[in-house]
Amino acid sequence: MGRRLTLEQRQERRELKRLISKIRRTKRYARWKDKILHRDVKSYPDIPKGVQVHHRIEISKLIKKFEITSVREALDCLELWKLPLGICLKRGEHFIFTKLGRYKYLTKGFRELLTEWLRRTYEDKLDANHKRKSKKDR
């Protein structure tokens, strides 16, 4: 079981979540997200259902690293808005990736298994015009 947070730590976490929520409602965040979608989705502006934009490095970690305490500071921080930091994922992939990021230890075997699985998957599913093969075509 995890350790309990102190009252100060809970308050700090709430403030961080509020700040991230405010940042995500800005026009700059919307433009950054749109640029990532345009770059990664072949059928842009027709975006498939369930596609989400993800920061490769968690936004909370970037905020802590650059000591951002306000929306204004976030908007001025160029590192937060670099395009290589963004990637498009389907909703389920985003969920799995976020959960994996919270694990403290990942074994070498698990990393090798993921790497091998990724090597075998080569199709890009982020195309709204992509048709699934029917059982007859397989």
C-alpha positions as CSV (number, residue, x, y, z in Angstrom):
1,M,0.0,0.0,0.0
2,G,1.2,3.5,-0.8
3,R,2.2,6.0,1.8
4,R,-0.3,8.6,3.0
5,L,0.0,12.1,1.9
6,T,0.3,15.0,4.3
7,L,-2.2,17.8,4.2
8,E,0.4,20.0,2.5
9,Q,1.1,17.4,-0.1
10,R,-2.6,17.0,-0.9
11,Q,-3.0,20.7,-1.2
12,E,0.0,20.9,-3.5
13,R,-1.4,18.1,-5.7
14,R,-4.8,19.9,-5.9
15,E,-3.1,23.2,-6.9
16,L,-1.0,21.3,-9.6
17,K,-4.2,19.7,-11.0
18,R,-5.9,23.1,-11.1
19,L,-3.0,24.7,-12.9
20,I,-2.8,21.8,-15.5
21,S,-6.6,22.2,-16.0
22,K,-6.2,25.9,-16.6
23,I,-3.3,25.4,-19.0
24,R,-5.3,22.8,-21.0
25,R,-8.1,25.4,-21.5
26,T,-5.8,28.0,-23.1
27,K,-5.7,28.8,-26.8
28,R,-2.0,28.0,-27.0
29,Y,-2.7,24.4,-25.7
30,A,-5.4,24.1,-28.3
31,R,-3.1,25.2,-31.1
32,W,-0.3,22.9,-29.9
33,K,-2.8,20.0,-29.8
34,D,-4.1,20.8,-33.3
35,K,-0.5,20.9,-34.7
36,I,0.2,17.4,-33.2
37,L,-3.1,16.1,-34.7
38,H,-2.2,17.6,-38.1
39,R,1.2,16.0,-38.0
40,D,0.2,12.5,-36.9
41,V,-3.3,11.9,-38.2
42,K,-3.3,11.1,-41.9
43,S,-6.9,11.9,-42.4
44,Y,-6.7,15.3,-40.7
45,P,-9.0,17.3,-40.2
46,D,-11.3,14.2,-40.1
47,I,-10.0,12.8,-36.8
48,P,-10.9,9.3,-35.8
49,K,-13.0,8.8,-32.6
50,G,-10.9,8.2,-29.5
51,V,-7.6,9.9,-30.7
52,Q,-6.0,11.9,-27.9
53,V,-2.9,14.0,-27.8
54,H,-0.3,13.0,-25.1
55,H,2.8,14.7,-23.8
56,R,5.7,12.3,-24.0
57,I,7.0,13.7,-20.7
58,E,4.1,14.2,-18.3
59,I,3.0,17.8,-18.1
60,S,3.1,17.7,-14.3
61,K,6.8,16.8,-14.5
62,L,7.5,19.6,-16.9
63,I,5.7,22.1,-14.7
64,K,7.8,20.9,-11.7
65,K,11.1,20.9,-13.7
66,F,10.6,24.5,-15.0
67,E,9.1,25.6,-11.7
68,I,5.9,26.9,-13.3
69,T,3.4,28.4,-10.9
70,S,1.0,30.2,-13.1
71,V,-0.7,30.0,-16.5
72,R,1.3,33.0,-17.7
73,E,4.6,31.2,-16.9
74,A,3.4,28.1,-18.7
75,L,2.5,30.1,-21.8
76,D,6.0,31.7,-21.7
77,C,7.8,28.4,-21.3
78,L,8.9,27.4,-24.8
79,E,9.9,23.9,-23.6
80,L,6.3,23.0,-22.8
81,W,5.1,23.7,-26.4
82,K,7.8,21.9,-28.4
83,L,6.1,19.7,-31.1
84,P,8.3,16.6,-30.5
85,L,6.9,16.4,-27.0
86,G,3.5,15.6,-28.4
87,I,2.2,12.3,-29.8
88,C,-1.3,11.0,-30.8
89,L,-2.6,7.9,-29.1
90,K,-5.9,6.1,-29.1
91,R,-7.9,6.4,-25.8
92,G,-7.0,2.8,-24.6
93,E,-3.3,3.2,-25.5
94,H,-3.2,6.5,-23.7
95,F,-4.8,4.9,-20.6
96,I,-2.3,2.0,-20.6
97,F,0.7,4.3,-21.2
98,T,-0.3,6.6,-18.4
99,K,-0.7,3.7,-16.0
100,L,2.7,2.2,-17.0
101,G,4.3,5.5,-16.3
102,R,3.2,5.3,-12.7
103,Y,5.0,2.0,-12.0
104,K,8.3,2.5,-10.2
105,Y,10.0,-0.6,-11.6
106,L,9.7,-2.3,-15.0
107,T,11.8,-5.4,-15.6
108,K,14.1,-5.8,-18.5
109,G,12.0,-8.8,-19.7
110,F,8.9,-6.6,-19.8
111,R,10.6,-3.9,-21.8
112,E,12.0,-6.5,-24.2
113,L,8.5,-8.0,-24.6
114,L,7.0,-4.5,-25.3
115,T,9.8,-3.8,-27.8
116,E,9.2,-7.0,-29.7
117,W,5.5,-6.5,-29.7
118,L,6.0,-3.0,-31.1
119,R,8.3,-4.3,-33.8
120,R,5.6,-6.7,-35.0
121,T,2.9,-4.0,-35.2
122,Y,3.5,-1.7,-38.1
123,E,0.1,-0.4,-39.2
124,D,-0.9,3.1,-38.4
125,K,-4.5,3.1,-37.1
126,L,-4.8,6.9,-36.9
127,D,-6.5,7.3,-40.2
128,A,-10.2,7.9,-40.2
129,N,-10.4,6.5,-43.7
130,H,-8.7,3.2,-42.7
131,K,-10.9,0.2,-43.4
132,R,-10.6,-2.9,-41.2
133,K,-10.2,-6.1,-43.1
134,S,-13.2,-8.3,-43.1
135,K,-12.8,-11.9,-42.0
136,K,-13.2,-12.9,-45.7
137,D,-10.1,-10.8,-46.7
138,R,-7.8,-12.2,-44.0
